[in-house]
Amino acid sequence: MVMKVVGIHGILHDYLTAPQIENEWLLALQGGLEVAGNPRIERNEFTCVGYGDFFRPSGTRSGYTPSLSYTDIEGEWEEELLLKWWHEAATLSAKNRSGEDELGENGTIQDPEFQGRGRIPEIAQRALKQLSKSKYFKAWGSEKVLIFALKQVRRYLYDKELKDKILQRVTEKVTQETRVIIGHSLGSVVAYEALCANPQWNVHTLVTLGSPLGIQNLIFDALTPTPENGQGVWPNVEQWFNIADKGDIVALEKELAPHFGSVTDLLVYNGWESHDVKRYLTAKETGCAVATGIFE
């Protein structure tokens, strides 16, 4: 098989395997390529890396999510990312109320107005209450799912054994024929670190969708290899397209060029499902980005 394109999914795929994800991604990507005026890629030219099973607790029924509440928010890292999500949701909510984006975020989300830092459980409880109104986070389900997602991001960054297993899955899918790697959400972090760890790969183009790579102190500064003097290491690719929706709460930093160099940053509009991978993949901008890696 000639796997020209490899996709890497984001958080909350604990009960989906690579073949299931491939079917969903391929149809959307074929559409994005056609919208951009390019030929479709064939089934044997595309594969996905599945790693959600590493987050799946053993011996539990399908669909199980650990019983989590605001008291389970641990340490400054989890608190800070939760607060950043809240602040971004509140900013987008204000744009809705002002009429700037009436079809965007729920207009009733309150601003995080603190009097000091307070205790983590209290801040977390307030943040989760407001984020539960968010159109985007509501689609995830209950508060415990949001907390579970938060912990998945932290585990990937700081659990070396887990990270090594996930990166090994990427290595197993990338071949000398692979020209493009697409990473969505946390998958963009996985894609970036995998490319940096394998300079011998022949990958031409990195495409990141809804990426949290630029979040200072939390994601960016925890990357491997470690950024130096505020600049991340350029991965082993000829070009990098970063595509974000202006309402995507996970992609807090819409522009990655200031942090990594010659990244082509592009904005798209995905409606209220701003972080949805299918909407990203069907965008003309994504189709053009992928096409430059496979057809040029």
C-alpha distance (Angstrom), angle and dihedral (degrees) to the residues before:
residue distance angle dihedral
M1 . . .
V2 3.80 . .
M3 3.80 104.5 .
K4 3.78 101.0 -167.9
V5 3.82 94.2 164.6
V6 3.81 128.1 40.6
G7 3.81 121.0 -170.1
I8 3.81 125.6 -158.5
H9 3.81 118.3 -162.2
G10 3.79 129.5 -144.0
I11 3.79 135.8 -126.9
L12 3.81 128.6 -38.3
H13 3.80 99.1 37.7
D14 3.79 94.2 120.1
Y15 3.80 94.7 132.1
L16 3.81 100.5 35.8
T17 3.79 122.5 88.7
A18 3.79 127.3 -149.6
P19 3.84 95.9 -98.7
Q20 3.82 91.1 53.1
I21 3.79 91.8 49.8
E22 3.81 91.7 45.3
N23 3.79 92.4 58.1
E24 3.80 91.9 53.6
W25 3.79 96.2 42.6
L26 3.79 97.0 44.2
L27 3.80 95.3 55.7
A28 3.80 91.2 48.4
L29 3.80 93.4 45.9
Q30 3.80 92.4 48.3
G31 3.79 87.3 54.7
G32 3.79 92.5 49.1
L33 3.79 91.0 51.1
E34 3.81 92.2 49.8
V35 3.82 92.7 47.5
A36 3.80 87.1 53.7
G37 3.81 90.4 52.2
N38 3.79 97.6 -105.7
P39 3.81 134.5 122.9
R40 3.77 119.0 -95.7
I41 3.76 120.2 -105.0
E42 3.79 115.5 -122.0
R43 3.78 127.2 -117.5
N44 3.80 92.6 -104.4
E45 3.82 91.1 54.7
F46 3.80 95.7 60.9
T47 3.79 136.3 61.7
C48 3.79 138.3 161.8
V49 3.77 132.7 -138.6
G50 3.79 111.4 -129.4
Y51 3.80 118.8 -161.2
G52 3.81 105.0 147.9
D53 3.79 91.0 105.9
F54 3.79 89.0 71.7
F55 3.82 88.1 67.8
R56 3.80 93.5 44.9
P57 3.81 112.4 105.9
S58 3.79 111.3 -126.7
G59 3.77 120.2 -113.2
T60 3.81 96.2 21.0
R61 3.75 130.6 122.9
S62 3.80 119.9 -102.8
G63 3.77 113.4 -83.5
Y64 3.79 93.5 26.2
T65 3.78 117.2 151.5
P66 3.81 119.6 -175.9
S67 3.79 115.0 -104.9
L68 3.79 100.8 -102.0
S69 3.80 133.5 166.4
Y70 3.80 137.8 174.0
T71 3.82 89.4 -79.9
D72 3.80 88.5 66.9
I73 3.82 93.8 64.5
E74 3.80 100.7 114.2
G75 3.77 128.9 -157.0
E76 3.78 134.2 -25.9
W77 3.82 95.9 -63.0
E78 3.81 95.7 60.7
E79 3.80 91.7 39.9
E80 3.82 92.7 50.6
L81 3.81 95.3 49.7
L82 3.80 90.6 47.2
L83 3.80 89.8 51.7
K84 3.80 92.2 48.4
W85 3.81 89.8 52.9
W86 3.81 89.4 49.1
H87 3.80 93.3 48.7
E88 3.81 91.9 49.7
A89 3.80 91.9 47.4
A90 3.81 90.2 50.3
T91 3.82 91.3 49.2
L92 3.80 91.2 51.6
S93 3.81 89.8 45.7
A94 3.82 90.2 55.5
K95 3.82 89.9 52.8
N96 3.78 88.6 55.5
R97 3.83 91.9 51.4
S98 3.80 91.7 48.1
G99 3.79 91.1 53.0
E100 3.79 92.8 -115.3
D101 3.80 91.8 116.6
E102 3.79 109.9 9.3
L103 3.80 92.2 167.8
G104 3.79 92.7 50.9
E105 3.79 133.6 81.3
N106 3.80 124.8 -8.2
G107 3.80 106.1 -79.4
T108 3.82 95.7 -141.9
I109 3.80 99.7 69.1
Q110 3.79 109.6 120.8
D111 3.79 124.7 -136.2
P112 3.82 118.7 -103.7
E113 3.81 98.4 -110.0
F114 3.77 107.5 176.2
Q115 3.77 133.0 -172.9
G116 3.77 96.0 -154.9
R117 3.76 124.7 -36.4
G118 3.78 97.2 -72.2
R119 3.77 123.9 -173.4
I120 3.82 117.5 -34.3
P121 3.83 95.4 -122.5
E122 3.82 91.9 53.4
I123 3.81 94.1 48.3
A124 3.79 91.4 44.3
Q125 3.79 91.8 50.8
R126 3.80 91.4 52.7
A127 3.79 92.6 45.7
L128 3.80 93.6 49.5
K129 3.80 91.4 48.0
Q130 3.80 91.0 56.3
L131 3.80 95.9 39.7
S132 3.80 89.5 52.9
K133 3.83 85.8 70.2
S134 3.80 92.8 54.6
K135 3.80 115.1 112.0
Y136 3.77 89.4 -140.8
F137 3.79 99.9 46.6
K138 3.81 92.5 40.3
A139 3.80 87.2 63.7
W140 3.81 88.1 61.2
G141 3.79 90.9 60.9
S142 3.77 127.8 -130.4
E143 3.80 129.7 12.2
K144 3.79 90.5 -101.2
V145 3.82 90.2 61.1
L146 3.80 90.2 52.8
I147 3.81 90.7 50.5
F148 3.81 90.8 46.4
A149 3.82 89.2 53.6
L150 3.79 91.3 49.2
K151 3.78 90.1 53.7
Q152 3.80 92.7 48.3
V153 3.80 90.6 59.5
R154 3.81 92.2 49.6
R155 3.81 92.5 45.9
Y156 3.79 92.5 53.0
L157 3.79 92.1 51.1
Y158 3.81 98.4 44.4
D159 3.81 107.5 25.2
K160 3.81 101.2 82.3
E161 3.79 94.9 -173.0
L162 3.81 91.0 53.3
K163 3.80 92.5 44.9
D164 3.79 91.9 51.0
K165 3.81 90.9 52.3
I166 3.81 91.9 50.6
L167 3.81 93.3 46.8
Q168 3.79 89.3 49.2
R169 3.82 88.5 57.6
V170 3.81 88.5 55.9
T171 3.80 91.8 48.8
E172 3.80 89.9 53.4
K173 3.82 91.6 56.7
V174 3.80 102.0 41.2
T175 3.82 115.6 86.5
Q176 3.79 135.1 174.7
E177 3.82 86.9 -93.3
T178 3.82 93.1 57.6
R179 3.79 108.4 113.1
V180 3.81 103.1 166.4
I181 3.79 134.2 36.1
I182 3.81 117.8 -166.4
G183 3.80 118.3 -163.4
H184 3.80 123.4 -172.5
S185 3.82 122.6 -161.9
L186 3.83 108.9 -42.3
G187 3.81 85.7 3.2
S188 3.80 88.1 69.1
V189 3.81 88.9 60.6
V190 3.81 90.2 48.4
A191 3.82 90.9 48.6
Y192 3.80 92.9 49.2
E193 3.80 94.7 48.7
A194 3.81 92.4 44.4
L195 3.81 91.2 53.2
C196 3.79 92.4 47.6
A197 3.81 90.2 50.3
N198 3.81 93.4 50.5
P199 3.82 110.7 47.3
Q200 3.82 89.4 163.0
W201 3.81 92.2 70.2
N202 3.80 118.6 109.8
V203 3.82 95.3 -139.1
H204 3.80 112.8 145.3
T205 3.80 103.5 -172.7
L206 3.80 137.3 30.9
V207 3.81 116.5 -160.5
T208 3.81 116.8 -169.5
L209 3.80 119.7 -168.3
G210 3.81 123.6 -165.3
S211 3.78 89.3 -12.0
P212 3.83 126.1 -174.2
L213 3.83 91.3 -164.4
G214 3.79 93.5 113.4
I215 3.82 98.0 55.1
Q216 3.78 102.8 122.2
N217 3.83 120.9 -132.5
L218 3.80 93.2 3.7
I219 3.81 109.5 52.9
F220 3.80 107.6 -0.1
D221 3.80 96.0 49.9
A222 3.82 92.2 45.5
L223 3.81 94.5 56.4
T224 3.79 125.2 120.8
P225 2.99 113.6 -103.9
T226 3.79 93.2 40.1
P227 3.83 115.3 -120.3
E228 3.79 115.6 -114.0
N229 3.80 125.1 -144.1
G230 3.79 91.0 -8.2
Q231 3.82 94.1 -53.2
G232 3.77 125.9 111.1
V233 3.80 121.3 -139.3
W234 3.80 114.1 -97.6
P235 3.83 109.8 -116.4
N236 3.78 121.6 -127.3
V237 3.83 97.4 -87.3
E238 3.78 135.7 106.5
Q239 3.78 94.2 -133.0
W240 3.78 139.1 12.7
F241 3.80 125.5 -159.5
N242 3.79 117.7 -166.4
I243 3.81 114.0 -166.0
A244 3.80 122.6 -170.5
D245 3.77 139.4 166.3
K246 3.80 112.2 -129.0
G247 3.81 88.2 -129.7
D248 3.81 95.5 49.9
I249 3.79 106.2 121.1
V250 3.82 94.1 -168.0
A251 3.81 91.9 54.2
L252 3.79 92.1 60.8
E253 3.81 92.5 163.5
K254 3.80 105.8 51.3
E255 3.81 94.1 -172.7
L256 3.79 121.0 59.8
A257 3.81 97.3 173.5
P258 3.83 92.9 86.5
H259 3.81 88.9 57.0
F260 3.81 103.1 37.7
G261 3.79 109.1 21.1
S262 3.80 126.0 -122.3
V263 3.81 98.4 27.5
T264 3.80 116.0 146.1
D265 3.82 103.0 -133.6
L266 3.81 116.5 -159.4
L267 3.81 132.0 -179.4
V268 3.81 123.3 -144.6
Y269 3.79 134.0 177.2
N270 3.81 116.4 -123.8
G271 3.79 98.8 169.7
W272 3.80 117.1 -124.6
E273 3.83 90.3 -33.2
S274 3.75 86.1 73.0
H275 3.82 97.1 158.3
D276 3.81 97.7 40.5
V277 3.80 110.9 128.7
K278 3.81 94.8 -147.3
R279 3.79 90.9 57.4
Y280 3.78 90.3 49.3
L281 3.81 92.4 48.8
T282 3.80 94.1 49.4
A283 3.82 92.7 51.8
K284 3.80 116.7 111.9
E285 3.80 89.5 -130.1
T286 3.81 91.0 58.7
G287 3.80 91.5 47.2
C288 3.80 91.0 52.2
A289 3.82 92.3 47.1
V290 3.80 94.2 50.5
A291 3.81 91.8 43.9
T292 3.80 92.5 57.4
G293 3.78 88.6 59.0
I294 3.80 98.1 48.1
F295 3.79 106.2 28.5
E296 3.81 104.7 36.0
